[in-house]
Amino acid sequence: MSKDRPIKRVRADWNEVVLVCRKCSRKLDGGFGKDGEQSFAKALRKASGGGKGKDRKAPLAVIEVDCFDVCPKDAVVVVNASKPREWVVVPRGASIQAAVARLGLAAANDAEAA
């Protein structure tokens, strides 16, 4: 048996975590953002401010995950990790501000106000 290695802790500045269906995003091939050319995850990361959305120092983590098996037509399934019982179906072209409000994202709302 190998030597036991210590379990380390890594700090992250995330206030919120949003899970986005990777399969839905790929099927839509964009549809969000200013010109409708960004994926939902990328548009949400940009709207949240705070640098990169995948960075540990960002206020909002937007993580693309495997399929939720809902598969809506012309929409993407999104889950606020702090509200796992409430899945949100965001149609193509919906405003990011409306999605942020529907998901109840405090971090993104605070970044927009600043």
ZAGU-431645 format. One record per residue: x, y, z of N, C-alpha, C, O in turn; residue in three letters. Coordinates in nm, 2 decimals. Layout:
! ZAGU-431645
<node n_px="X" n_py="Y" n_pz="Z" ca_px="X" ca_py="Y" ca_pz="Z" c_px="X" c_py="Y" c_pz="Z" o_px="X" o_py="Y" o_pz="Z" res="ALA"/>
...
***
This chain:
! ZAGU-431645
<node n_px="0.08" n_py="-0.12" n_pz="0.00" ca_px="0.00" ca_py="0.00" ca_pz="0.00" c_px="0.09" c_py="0.12" c_pz="0.00" o_px="0.19" o_py="0.13" o_pz="0.07" res="MET"/>
<node n_px="0.05" n_py="0.23" n_pz="-0.07" ca_px="0.12" ca_py="0.35" ca_pz="-0.08" c_px="0.11" c_py="0.43" c_pz="0.04" o_px="0.01" o_py="0.41" o_pz="0.12" res="SER"/>
<node n_px="0.20" n_py="0.52" n_pz="0.06" ca_px="0.19" ca_py="0.61" ca_pz="0.17" c_px="0.07" c_py="0.70" c_pz="0.16" o_px="0.03" o_py="0.75" o_pz="0.06" res="LYS"/>
<node n_px="0.01" n_py="0.72" n_pz="0.28" ca_px="-0.11" ca_py="0.81" ca_pz="0.28" c_px="-0.07" c_py="0.95" c_pz="0.26" o_px="0.02" o_py="1.01" o_pz="0.33" res="ASP"/>
<node n_px="-0.13" n_py="1.01" n_pz="0.16" ca_px="-0.10" ca_py="1.15" ca_pz="0.13" c_px="-0.20" c_py="1.24" c_pz="0.19" o_px="-0.32" o_py="1.20" o_pz="0.20" res="ARG"/>
<node n_px="-0.17" n_py="1.36" n_pz="0.24" ca_px="-0.27" ca_py="1.44" ca_pz="0.31" c_px="-0.37" c_py="1.50" c_pz="0.21" o_px="-0.34" o_py="1.52" o_pz="0.09" res="PRO"/>
<node n_px="-0.49" n_py="1.51" n_pz="0.26" ca_px="-0.60" ca_py="1.57" ca_pz="0.18" c_px="-0.58" c_py="1.72" c_pz="0.19" o_px="-0.58" o_py="1.78" o_pz="0.30" res="ILE"/>
<node n_px="-0.57" n_py="1.79" n_pz="0.08" ca_px="-0.55" ca_py="1.93" ca_pz="0.08" c_px="-0.68" c_py="2.01" c_pz="0.05" o_px="-0.77" o_py="1.95" o_pz="-0.01" res="LYS"/>
<node n_px="-0.69" n_py="2.13" n_pz="0.09" ca_px="-0.80" ca_py="2.21" ca_pz="0.06" c_px="-0.76" c_py="2.32" c_pz="-0.04" o_px="-0.65" o_py="2.38" o_pz="-0.02" res="ARG"/>
<node n_px="-0.85" n_py="2.35" n_pz="-0.13" ca_px="-0.82" ca_py="2.46" ca_pz="-0.23" c_px="-0.93" c_py="2.56" c_pz="-0.22" o_px="-1.05" o_py="2.53" o_pz="-0.22" res="VAL"/>
<node n_px="-0.89" n_py="2.69" n_pz="-0.20" ca_px="-0.98" ca_py="2.80" ca_pz="-0.18" c_px="-1.04" c_py="2.84" c_pz="-0.32" o_px="-0.97" o_py="2.85" o_pz="-0.42" res="ARG"/>
<node n_px="-1.17" n_py="2.87" n_pz="-0.32" ca_px="-1.24" ca_py="2.93" ca_pz="-0.43" c_px="-1.33" c_py="3.04" c_pz="-0.38" o_px="-1.38" o_py="3.04" o_pz="-0.27" res="ALA"/>
<node n_px="-1.34" n_py="3.14" n_pz="-0.47" ca_px="-1.42" ca_py="3.26" ca_pz="-0.43" c_px="-1.56" c_py="3.25" c_pz="-0.49" o_px="-1.63" o_py="3.35" o_pz="-0.49" res="ASP"/>
<node n_px="-1.61" n_py="3.13" n_pz="-0.52" ca_px="-1.74" ca_py="3.12" ca_pz="-0.58" c_px="-1.85" c_py="3.15" c_pz="-0.47" o_px="-1.84" o_py="3.10" o_pz="-0.36" res="TRP"/>
<node n_px="-1.95" n_py="3.22" n_pz="-0.51" ca_px="-2.07" ca_py="3.25" ca_pz="-0.43" c_px="-2.18" c_py="3.16" c_pz="-0.48" o_px="-2.27" o_py="3.12" o_pz="-0.41" res="ASN"/>
<node n_px="-2.18" n_py="3.13" n_pz="-0.61" ca_px="-2.29" ca_py="3.06" ca_pz="-0.68" c_px="-2.22" c_py="2.96" c_pz="-0.78" o_px="-2.12" o_py="2.99" o_pz="-0.83" res="GLU"/>
<node n_px="-2.29" n_py="2.85" n_pz="-0.80" ca_px="-2.25" ca_py="2.75" ca_pz="-0.90" c_px="-2.37" c_py="2.72" c_pz="-0.99" o_px="-2.48" o_py="2.69" o_pz="-0.94" res="VAL"/>
<node n_px="-2.35" n_py="2.73" n_pz="-1.12" ca_px="-2.46" ca_py="2.70" ca_pz="-1.21" c_px="-2.41" c_py="2.59" c_pz="-1.30" o_px="-2.30" o_py="2.59" o_pz="-1.36" res="VAL"/>
<node n_px="-2.50" n_py="2.49" n_pz="-1.31" ca_px="-2.47" ca_py="2.37" ca_pz="-1.40" c_px="-2.55" c_py="2.39" c_pz="-1.53" o_px="-2.67" o_py="2.41" o_pz="-1.53" res="LEU"/>
<node n_px="-2.48" n_py="2.38" n_pz="-1.64" ca_px="-2.54" ca_py="2.40" ca_pz="-1.77" c_px="-2.53" c_py="2.27" c_pz="-1.85" o_px="-2.42" o_py="2.21" o_pz="-1.86" res="VAL"/>
<node n_px="-2.63" n_py="2.22" n_pz="-1.92" ca_px="-2.63" ca_py="2.10" ca_pz="-1.99" c_px="-2.54" c_py="2.12" c_pz="-2.12" o_px="-2.57" o_py="2.20" o_pz="-2.20" res="CYS"/>
<node n_px="-2.43" n_py="2.04" n_pz="-2.13" ca_px="-2.34" ca_py="2.05" ca_pz="-2.24" c_px="-2.40" c_py="2.01" c_pz="-2.37" o_px="-2.38" o_py="2.07" o_pz="-2.47" res="ARG"/>
<node n_px="-2.49" n_py="1.91" n_pz="-2.36" ca_px="-2.55" ca_py="1.86" ca_pz="-2.49" c_px="-2.65" c_py="1.96" c_pz="-2.55" o_px="-2.65" o_py="1.98" o_pz="-2.67" res="LYS"/>
<node n_px="-2.73" n_py="2.02" n_pz="-2.46" ca_px="-2.82" ca_py="2.13" ca_pz="-2.51" c_px="-2.74" c_py="2.24" c_pz="-2.57" o_px="-2.78" o_py="2.29" o_pz="-2.68" res="CYS"/>
<node n_px="-2.63" n_py="2.28" n_pz="-2.50" ca_px="-2.55" ca_py="2.39" ca_pz="-2.55" c_px="-2.50" c_py="2.36" c_pz="-2.69" o_px="-2.49" o_py="2.44" o_pz="-2.78" res="SER"/>
<node n_px="-2.45" n_py="2.24" n_pz="-2.71" ca_px="-2.39" ca_py="2.20" ca_pz="-2.83" c_px="-2.49" c_py="2.19" c_pz="-2.94" o_px="-2.46" o_py="2.23" o_pz="-3.06" res="ARG"/>
<node n_px="-2.61" n_py="2.15" n_pz="-2.91" ca_px="-2.72" ca_py="2.14" ca_pz="-3.01" c_px="-2.76" c_py="2.28" c_pz="-3.06" o_px="-2.79" o_py="2.30" o_pz="-3.18" res="LYS"/>
<node n_px="-2.76" n_py="2.38" n_pz="-2.97" ca_px="-2.80" ca_py="2.51" ca_pz="-3.01" c_px="-2.70" c_py="2.58" c_pz="-3.09" o_px="-2.73" o_py="2.67" o_pz="-3.17" res="LEU"/>
<node n_px="-2.57" n_py="2.55" n_pz="-3.07" ca_px="-2.46" ca_py="2.62" ca_pz="-3.14" c_px="-2.47" c_py="2.77" c_pz="-3.13" o_px="-2.48" o_py="2.84" o_pz="-3.23" res="ASP"/>
<node n_px="-2.48" n_py="2.82" n_pz="-3.01" ca_px="-2.49" ca_py="2.96" ca_pz="-2.98" c_px="-2.63" c_py="3.00" c_pz="-2.95" o_px="-2.70" o_py="2.92" o_pz="-2.88" res="GLY"/>
<node n_px="-2.67" n_py="3.12" n_pz="-2.99" ca_px="-2.81" ca_py="3.16" ca_pz="-2.96" c_px="-2.83" c_py="3.26" c_pz="-2.85" o_px="-2.94" o_py="3.30" o_pz="-2.82" res="GLY"/>
<node n_px="-2.72" n_py="3.29" n_pz="-2.78" ca_px="-2.72" ca_py="3.38" ca_pz="-2.67" c_px="-2.62" c_py="3.49" c_pz="-2.68" o_px="-2.53" o_py="3.48" o_pz="-2.77" res="PHE"/>
<node n_px="-2.62" n_py="3.59" n_pz="-2.59" ca_px="-2.53" ca_py="3.70" ca_pz="-2.60" c_px="-2.58" c_py="3.81" c_pz="-2.69" o_px="-2.68" o_py="3.80" o_pz="-2.75" res="GLY"/>
<node n_px="-2.49" n_py="3.91" n_pz="-2.70" ca_px="-2.53" ca_py="4.03" ca_pz="-2.78" c_px="-2.57" c_py="4.00" c_pz="-2.92" o_px="-2.67" o_py="4.05" o_pz="-2.97" res="LYS"/>
<node n_px="-2.49" n_py="3.92" n_pz="-2.99" ca_px="-2.52" ca_py="3.89" ca_pz="-3.13" c_px="-2.58" c_py="3.76" c_pz="-3.15" o_px="-2.61" o_py="3.71" o_pz="-3.27" res="ASP"/>
<node n_px="-2.61" n_py="3.68" n_pz="-3.04" ca_px="-2.67" ca_py="3.55" ca_pz="-3.06" c_px="-2.57" c_py="3.45" c_pz="-3.10" o_px="-2.61" o_py="3.34" o_pz="-3.16" res="GLY"/>
<node n_px="-2.44" n_py="3.47" n_pz="-3.09" ca_px="-2.34" ca_py="3.38" ca_pz="-3.13" c_px="-2.27" c_py="3.31" c_pz="-3.02" o_px="-2.19" o_py="3.22" o_pz="-3.05" res="GLU"/>
<node n_px="-2.30" n_py="3.34" n_pz="-2.89" ca_px="-2.23" ca_py="3.27" ca_pz="-2.78" c_px="-2.32" c_py="3.16" c_pz="-2.73" o_px="-2.44" o_py="3.16" o_pz="-2.74" res="GLN"/>
<node n_px="-2.25" n_py="3.06" n_pz="-2.66" ca_px="-2.32" ca_py="2.96" ca_pz="-2.59" c_px="-2.38" c_py="3.02" c_pz="-2.46" o_px="-2.34" o_py="3.13" o_pz="-2.42" res="SER"/>
<node n_px="-2.48" n_py="2.96" n_pz="-2.40" ca_px="-2.54" ca_py="3.01" ca_pz="-2.28" c_px="-2.43" c_py="3.02" c_pz="-2.17" o_px="-2.43" o_py="3.12" o_pz="-2.10" res="PHE"/>
<node n_px="-2.35" n_py="2.92" n_pz="-2.16" ca_px="-2.25" ca_py="2.92" ca_pz="-2.05" c_px="-2.15" c_py="3.04" c_pz="-2.07" o_px="-2.12" o_py="3.11" o_pz="-1.97" res="ALA"/>
<node n_px="-2.11" n_py="3.06" n_pz="-2.19" ca_px="-2.01" ca_py="3.17" ca_pz="-2.22" c_px="-2.08" c_py="3.31" c_pz="-2.19" o_px="-2.02" o_py="3.40" o_pz="-2.13" res="LYS"/>
<node n_px="-2.20" n_py="3.32" n_pz="-2.24" ca_px="-2.28" ca_py="3.45" ca_pz="-2.22" c_px="-2.30" c_py="3.47" c_pz="-2.07" o_px="-2.29" o_py="3.59" o_pz="-2.02" res="ALA"/>
<node n_px="-2.33" n_py="3.37" n_pz="-1.99" ca_px="-2.35" ca_py="3.38" ca_pz="-1.85" c_px="-2.22" c_py="3.42" c_pz="-1.78" o_px="-2.22" o_py="3.50" o_pz="-1.69" res="LEU"/>
<node n_px="-2.11" n_py="3.35" n_pz="-1.82" ca_px="-1.98" ca_py="3.39" ca_pz="-1.76" c_px="-1.95" c_py="3.53" c_pz="-1.78" o_px="-1.90" o_py="3.60" o_pz="-1.69" res="ARG"/>
<node n_px="-1.97" n_py="3.58" n_pz="-1.90" ca_px="-1.94" ca_py="3.72" ca_pz="-1.94" c_px="-2.03" c_py="3.82" c_pz="-1.86" o_px="-1.98" o_py="3.92" o_pz="-1.81" res="LYS"/>
<node n_px="-2.16" n_py="3.78" n_pz="-1.85" ca_px="-2.25" ca_py="3.87" ca_pz="-1.78" c_px="-2.22" c_py="3.88" c_pz="-1.63" o_px="-2.25" o_py="3.98" o_pz="-1.56" res="ALA"/>
<node n_px="-2.16" n_py="3.77" n_pz="-1.57" ca_px="-2.13" ca_py="3.77" ca_pz="-1.43" c_px="-2.02" c_py="3.86" c_pz="-1.39" o_px="-2.00" o_py="3.90" o_pz="-1.27" res="SER"/>
<node n_px="-1.93" n_py="3.90" n_pz="-1.49" ca_px="-1.82" ca_py="3.98" ca_pz="-1.46" c_px="-1.72" c_py="3.90" c_pz="-1.38" o_px="-1.73" o_py="3.77" o_pz="-1.37" res="GLY"/>
<node n_px="-1.62" n_py="3.96" n_pz="-1.32" ca_px="-1.52" ca_py="3.89" ca_pz="-1.24" c_px="-1.43" c_py="3.81" c_pz="-1.31" o_px="-1.38" o_py="3.71" o_pz="-1.25" res="GLY"/>
<node n_px="-1.39" n_py="3.84" n_pz="-1.43" ca_px="-1.29" ca_py="3.76" ca_pz="-1.50" c_px="-1.35" c_py="3.63" c_pz="-1.56" o_px="-1.47" o_py="3.63" o_pz="-1.60" res="GLY"/>
<node n_px="-1.27" n_py="3.53" n_pz="-1.57" ca_px="-1.31" ca_py="3.40" ca_pz="-1.62" c_px="-1.41" c_py="3.33" c_pz="-1.53" o_px="-1.40" o_py="3.33" o_pz="-1.41" res="LYS"/>
<node n_px="-1.52" n_py="3.28" n_pz="-1.60" ca_px="-1.62" ca_py="3.20" ca_pz="-1.52" c_px="-1.57" c_py="3.07" c_pz="-1.47" o_px="-1.63" o_py="3.02" o_pz="-1.37" res="GLY"/>
<node n_px="-1.47" n_py="3.01" n_pz="-1.52" ca_px="-1.42" ca_py="2.89" ca_pz="-1.47" c_px="-1.31" c_py="2.91" c_pz="-1.37" o_px="-1.27" o_py="2.81" o_pz="-1.30" res="LYS"/>
<node n_px="-1.26" n_py="3.03" n_pz="-1.36" ca_px="-1.15" ca_py="3.06" ca_pz="-1.26" c_px="-1.20" c_py="3.04" c_pz="-1.12" o_px="-1.32" o_py="3.07" o_pz="-1.09" res="ASP"/>
<node n_px="-1.12" n_py="3.00" n_pz="-1.03" ca_px="-1.15" ca_py="2.98" ca_pz="-0.89" c_px="-1.18" c_py="3.11" c_pz="-0.82" o_px="-1.24" o_py="3.12" o_pz="-0.72" res="ARG"/>
<node n_px="-1.13" n_py="3.22" n_pz="-0.88" ca_px="-1.15" ca_py="3.35" ca_pz="-0.82" c_px="-1.27" c_py="3.43" c_pz="-0.87" o_px="-1.30" o_py="3.54" o_pz="-0.83" res="LYS"/>
<node n_px="-1.35" n_py="3.37" n_pz="-0.96" ca_px="-1.47" ca_py="3.43" ca_pz="-1.01" c_px="-1.58" c_py="3.42" c_pz="-0.91" o_px="-1.58" o_py="3.32" o_pz="-0.83" res="ALA"/>
<node n_px="-1.67" n_py="3.51" n_pz="-0.90" ca_px="-1.78" ca_py="3.51" ca_pz="-0.81" c_px="-1.89" c_py="3.40" c_pz="-0.85" o_px="-1.96" o_py="3.35" o_pz="-0.76" res="PRO"/>
<node n_px="-1.89" n_py="3.37" n_pz="-0.98" ca_px="-1.99" ca_py="3.27" ca_pz="-1.03" c_px="-1.92" c_py="3.16" c_pz="-1.11" o_px="-1.85" o_py="3.19" o_pz="-1.20" res="LEU"/>
<node n_px="-1.95" n_py="3.04" n_pz="-1.07" ca_px="-1.89" ca_py="2.93" ca_pz="-1.15" c_px="-2.00" c_py="2.87" c_pz="-1.24" o_px="-2.11" o_py="2.84" o_pz="-1.20" res="ALA"/>
<node n_px="-1.97" n_py="2.87" n_pz="-1.37" ca_px="-2.06" ca_py="2.82" ca_pz="-1.47" c_px="-1.99" c_py="2.69" c_pz="-1.52" o_px="-1.89" o_py="2.69" o_pz="-1.59" res="VAL"/>
<node n_px="-2.05" n_py="2.58" n_pz="-1.49" ca_px="-1.99" ca_py="2.45" ca_pz="-1.52" c_px="-2.08" c_py="2.37" c_pz="-1.61" o_px="-2.20" o_py="2.35" o_pz="-1.58" res="ILE"/>
<node n_px="-2.03" n_py="2.33" n_pz="-1.73" ca_px="-2.10" ca_py="2.25" ca_pz="-1.82" c_px="-2.09" c_py="2.10" c_pz="-1.78" o_px="-1.98" o_py="2.05" o_pz="-1.76" res="GLU"/>
<node n_px="-2.21" n_py="2.04" n_pz="-1.77" ca_px="-2.21" ca_py="1.90" ca_pz="-1.73" c_px="-2.28" c_py="1.81" c_pz="-1.83" o_px="-2.33" o_py="1.86" o_pz="-1.93" res="VAL"/>
<node n_px="-2.27" n_py="1.68" n_pz="-1.81" ca_px="-2.34" ca_py="1.59" ca_pz="-1.90" c_px="-2.49" c_py="1.61" c_pz="-1.91" o_px="-2.54" o_py="1.69" o_pz="-1.82" res="ASP"/>
<node n_px="-2.55" n_py="1.55" n_pz="-2.00" ca_px="-2.70" ca_py="1.57" ca_pz="-2.02" c_px="-2.78" c_py="1.54" c_pz="-1.90" o_px="-2.76" o_py="1.45" o_pz="-1.82" res="CYS"/>
<node n_px="-2.88" n_py="1.63" n_pz="-1.88" ca_px="-2.98" ca_py="1.61" ca_pz="-1.77" c_px="-3.10" c_py="1.52" c_pz="-1.82" o_px="-3.19" o_py="1.49" o_pz="-1.74" res="PHE"/>
<node n_px="-3.10" n_py="1.48" n_pz="-1.94" ca_px="-3.20" ca_py="1.40" ca_pz="-2.00" c_px="-3.34" c_py="1.46" c_pz="-2.00" o_px="-3.44" o_py="1.40" o_pz="-1.99" res="ASP"/>
<node n_px="-3.34" n_py="1.59" n_pz="-2.02" ca_px="-3.47" ca_py="1.67" ca_pz="-2.04" c_px="-3.48" c_py="1.70" c_pz="-2.19" o_px="-3.59" o_py="1.68" o_pz="-2.25" res="VAL"/>
<node n_px="-3.38" n_py="1.74" n_pz="-2.25" ca_px="-3.37" ca_py="1.76" ca_pz="-2.40" c_px="-3.48" c_py="1.85" c_pz="-2.46" o_px="-3.56" o_py="1.80" o_pz="-2.54" res="CYS"/>
<node n_px="-3.49" n_py="1.97" n_pz="-2.41" ca_px="-3.59" ca_py="2.06" ca_pz="-2.47" c_px="-3.55" c_py="2.10" c_pz="-2.61" o_px="-3.44" o_py="2.10" o_pz="-2.65" res="PRO"/>
<node n_px="-3.65" n_py="2.14" n_pz="-2.69" ca_px="-3.63" ca_py="2.18" ca_pz="-2.83" c_px="-3.59" c_py="2.33" c_pz="-2.83" o_px="-3.66" o_py="2.41" o_pz="-2.77" res="LYS"/>
<node n_px="-3.48" n_py="2.37" n_pz="-2.89" ca_px="-3.43" ca_py="2.51" ca_pz="-2.90" c_px="-3.42" c_py="2.58" c_pz="-2.77" o_px="-3.46" o_py="2.69" o_pz="-2.75" res="ASP"/>
<node n_px="-3.36" n_py="2.50" n_pz="-2.67" ca_px="-3.34" ca_py="2.56" ca_pz="-2.53" c_px="-3.23" c_py="2.48" c_pz="-2.46" o_px="-3.19" o_py="2.38" o_pz="-2.51" res="ALA"/>
<node n_px="-3.19" n_py="2.54" n_pz="-2.35" ca_px="-3.08" ca_py="2.48" ca_pz="-2.27" c_px="-3.13" c_py="2.46" c_pz="-2.13" o_px="-3.20" o_py="2.55" o_pz="-2.08" res="VAL"/>
<node n_px="-3.10" n_py="2.35" n_pz="-2.07" ca_px="-3.14" ca_py="2.32" ca_pz="-1.93" c_px="-3.03" c_py="2.37" c_pz="-1.84" o_px="-2.91" o_py="2.34" o_pz="-1.86" res="VAL"/>
<node n_px="-3.07" n_py="2.45" n_pz="-1.73" ca_px="-2.97" ca_py="2.51" ca_pz="-1.64" c_px="-3.02" c_py="2.49" c_pz="-1.50" o_px="-3.14" o_py="2.49" o_pz="-1.47" res="VAL"/>
<node n_px="-2.92" n_py="2.46" n_pz="-1.41" ca_px="-2.96" ca_py="2.44" ca_pz="-1.27" c_px="-2.87" c_py="2.53" c_pz="-1.18" o_px="-2.75" o_py="2.52" o_pz="-1.19" res="VAL"/>
<node n_px="-2.93" n_py="2.60" n_pz="-1.09" ca_px="-2.86" ca_py="2.67" ca_pz="-0.99" c_px="-2.83" c_py="2.57" c_pz="-0.88" o_px="-2.92" o_py="2.51" o_pz="-0.82" res="ASN"/>
<node n_px="-2.70" n_py="2.54" n_pz="-0.85" ca_px="-2.67" ca_py="2.43" ca_pz="-0.76" c_px="-2.72" c_py="2.45" c_pz="-0.62" o_px="-2.73" o_py="2.36" o_pz="-0.54" res="ALA"/>
<node n_px="-2.75" n_py="2.57" n_pz="-0.58" ca_px="-2.80" ca_py="2.60" ca_pz="-0.45" c_px="-2.96" c_py="2.57" c_pz="-0.44" o_px="-3.02" o_py="2.58" o_pz="-0.34" res="SER"/>
<node n_px="-3.02" n_py="2.55" n_pz="-0.56" ca_px="-3.16" ca_py="2.52" ca_pz="-0.57" c_px="-3.17" c_py="2.40" c_pz="-0.66" o_px="-3.23" o_py="2.41" o_pz="-0.77" res="LYS"/>
<node n_px="-3.13" n_py="2.28" n_pz="-0.62" ca_px="-3.12" ca_py="2.16" ca_pz="-0.71" c_px="-3.26" c_py="2.11" c_pz="-0.75" o_px="-3.27" o_py="2.03" o_pz="-0.84" res="PRO"/>
<node n_px="-3.36" n_py="2.15" n_pz="-0.68" ca_px="-3.50" ca_py="2.10" ca_pz="-0.72" c_px="-3.56" c_py="2.18" c_pz="-0.83" o_px="-3.67" o_py="2.14" o_pz="-0.88" res="ARG"/>
<node n_px="-3.50" n_py="2.29" n_pz="-0.86" ca_px="-3.56" ca_py="2.38" ca_pz="-0.96" c_px="-3.47" c_py="2.39" c_pz="-1.09" o_px="-3.37" o_py="2.45" o_pz="-1.09" res="GLU"/>
<node n_px="-3.51" n_py="2.31" n_pz="-1.19" ca_px="-3.44" ca_py="2.32" ca_pz="-1.32" c_px="-3.50" c_py="2.42" c_pz="-1.41" o_px="-3.62" o_py="2.43" o_pz="-1.41" res="TRP"/>
<node n_px="-3.42" n_py="2.50" n_pz="-1.48" ca_px="-3.47" ca_py="2.61" ca_pz="-1.56" c_px="-3.44" c_py="2.57" c_pz="-1.71" o_px="-3.33" o_py="2.54" o_pz="-1.74" res="VAL"/>
<node n_px="-3.54" n_py="2.59" n_pz="-1.79" ca_px="-3.53" ca_py="2.57" ca_pz="-1.94" c_px="-3.52" c_py="2.71" c_pz="-2.00" o_px="-3.62" o_py="2.78" o_pz="-2.00" res="VAL"/>
<node n_px="-3.41" n_py="2.74" n_pz="-2.05" ca_px="-3.39" ca_py="2.88" ca_pz="-2.11" c_px="-3.39" c_py="2.87" c_pz="-2.26" o_px="-3.31" o_py="2.80" o_pz="-2.32" res="VAL"/>
<node n_px="-3.49" n_py="2.93" n_pz="-2.33" ca_px="-3.50" ca_py="2.92" ca_pz="-2.47" c_px="-3.40" c_py="3.00" c_pz="-2.55" o_px="-3.34" o_py="3.10" o_pz="-2.49" res="PRO"/>
<node n_px="-3.36" n_py="2.96" n_pz="-2.67" ca_px="-3.26" ca_py="3.03" ca_pz="-2.75" c_px="-3.31" c_py="3.17" c_pz="-2.77" o_px="-3.42" o_py="3.20" o_pz="-2.79" res="ARG"/>
<node n_px="-3.21" n_py="3.26" n_pz="-2.75" ca_px="-3.24" ca_py="3.41" ca_pz="-2.77" c_px="-3.29" c_py="3.48" c_pz="-2.64" o_px="-3.30" o_py="3.60" o_pz="-2.65" res="GLY"/>
<node n_px="-3.32" n_py="3.41" n_pz="-2.54" ca_px="-3.36" ca_py="3.47" ca_pz="-2.41" c_px="-3.25" c_py="3.56" c_pz="-2.36" o_px="-3.13" o_py="3.53" o_pz="-2.38" res="ALA"/>
<node n_px="-3.29" n_py="3.67" n_pz="-2.30" ca_px="-3.19" ca_py="3.76" ca_pz="-2.24" c_px="-3.12" c_py="3.70" c_pz="-2.12" o_px="-3.18" o_py="3.63" o_pz="-2.04" res="SER"/>
<node n_px="-2.99" n_py="3.72" n_pz="-2.11" ca_px="-2.91" ca_py="3.67" ca_pz="-2.00" c_px="-2.97" c_py="3.73" c_pz="-1.87" o_px="-2.97" o_py="3.66" o_pz="-1.77" res="ILE"/>
<node n_px="-3.01" n_py="3.86" n_pz="-1.87" ca_px="-3.06" ca_py="3.92" ca_pz="-1.75" c_px="-3.18" c_py="3.85" c_pz="-1.70" o_px="-3.20" o_py="3.83" o_pz="-1.58" res="GLN"/>
<node n_px="-3.27" n_py="3.81" n_pz="-1.79" ca_px="-3.39" ca_py="3.73" ca_pz="-1.76" c_px="-3.36" c_py="3.60" c_pz="-1.70" o_px="-3.42" o_py="3.55" o_pz="-1.60" res="ALA"/>
<node n_px="-3.26" n_py="3.53" n_pz="-1.76" ca_px="-3.21" ca_py="3.40" ca_pz="-1.71" c_px="-3.15" c_py="3.41" c_pz="-1.57" o_px="-3.17" o_py="3.33" o_pz="-1.48" res="ALA"/>
<node n_px="-3.07" n_py="3.52" n_pz="-1.55" ca_px="-3.01" ca_py="3.54" ca_pz="-1.42" c_px="-3.11" c_py="3.56" c_pz="-1.31" o_px="-3.10" o_py="3.51" o_pz="-1.20" res="VAL"/>
<node n_px="-3.21" n_py="3.64" n_pz="-1.35" ca_px="-3.32" ca_py="3.67" ca_pz="-1.25" c_px="-3.40" c_py="3.54" c_pz="-1.22" o_px="-3.43" o_py="3.51" o_pz="-1.10" res="ALA"/>
<node n_px="-3.43" n_py="3.46" n_pz="-1.32" ca_px="-3.50" ca_py="3.33" ca_pz="-1.30" c_px="-3.43" c_py="3.23" c_pz="-1.22" o_px="-3.48" o_py="3.16" o_pz="-1.14" res="ARG"/>
<node n_px="-3.29" n_py="3.23" n_pz="-1.24" ca_px="-3.21" ca_py="3.14" ca_pz="-1.16" c_px="-3.18" c_py="3.19" c_pz="-1.02" o_px="-3.14" o_py="3.12" o_pz="-0.93" res="LEU"/>
<node n_px="-3.21" n_py="3.32" n_pz="-0.99" ca_px="-3.19" ca_py="3.38" ca_pz="-0.86" c_px="-3.04" c_py="3.39" c_pz="-0.83" o_px="-3.00" o_py="3.36" o_pz="-0.71" res="GLY"/>
<node n_px="-2.96" n_py="3.44" n_pz="-0.92" ca_px="-2.82" ca_py="3.45" ca_pz="-0.90" c_px="-2.78" c_py="3.58" c_pz="-0.84" o_px="-2.79" o_py="3.68" o_pz="-0.90" res="LEU"/>
<node n_px="-2.74" n_py="3.58" n_pz="-0.71" ca_px="-2.71" ca_py="3.70" ca_pz="-0.64" c_px="-2.57" c_py="3.75" c_pz="-0.69" o_px="-2.56" o_py="3.87" o_pz="-0.71" res="ALA"/>
<node n_px="-2.48" n_py="3.66" n_pz="-0.72" ca_px="-2.34" ca_py="3.70" ca_pz="-0.76" c_px="-2.35" c_py="3.78" c_pz="-0.89" o_px="-2.28" o_py="3.88" o_pz="-0.91" res="ALA"/>
<node n_px="-2.43" n_py="3.73" n_pz="-0.99" ca_px="-2.44" ca_py="3.80" ca_pz="-1.12" c_px="-2.51" c_py="3.93" c_pz="-1.11" o_px="-2.47" o_py="4.03" o_pz="-1.17" res="ALA"/>
<node n_px="-2.61" n_py="3.93" n_pz="-1.02" ca_px="-2.69" ca_py="4.06" ca_pz="-1.00" c_px="-2.60" c_py="4.16" c_pz="-0.94" o_px="-2.60" o_py="4.28" o_pz="-0.98" res="ASN"/>
<node n_px="-2.51" n_py="4.12" n_pz="-0.84" ca_px="-2.42" ca_py="4.21" ca_pz="-0.77" c_px="-2.32" c_py="4.27" c_pz="-0.87" o_px="-2.28" o_py="4.38" o_pz="-0.87" res="ASP"/>
<node n_px="-2.27" n_py="4.18" n_pz="-0.96" ca_px="-2.17" ca_py="4.22" ca_pz="-1.06" c_px="-2.23" c_py="4.32" c_pz="-1.16" o_px="-2.16" o_py="4.41" o_pz="-1.20" res="ALA"/>
<node n_px="-2.35" n_py="4.30" n_pz="-1.20" ca_px="-2.42" ca_py="4.39" ca_pz="-1.29" c_px="-2.44" c_py="4.53" c_pz="-1.23" o_px="-2.42" o_py="4.63" o_pz="-1.30" res="GLU"/>
<node n_px="-2.47" n_py="4.53" n_pz="-1.10" ca_px="-2.50" ca_py="4.66" ca_pz="-1.03" c_px="-2.37" c_py="4.74" c_pz="-1.02" o_px="-2.38" o_py="4.86" o_pz="-1.01" res="ALA"/>
<node n_px="-2.26" n_py="4.67" n_pz="-1.01" ca_px="-2.13" ca_py="4.75" ca_pz="-0.98" c_px="-2.08" c_py="4.82" c_pz="-1.11" o_px="-1.98" o_py="4.88" o_pz="-1.10" res="ALA"/>
***
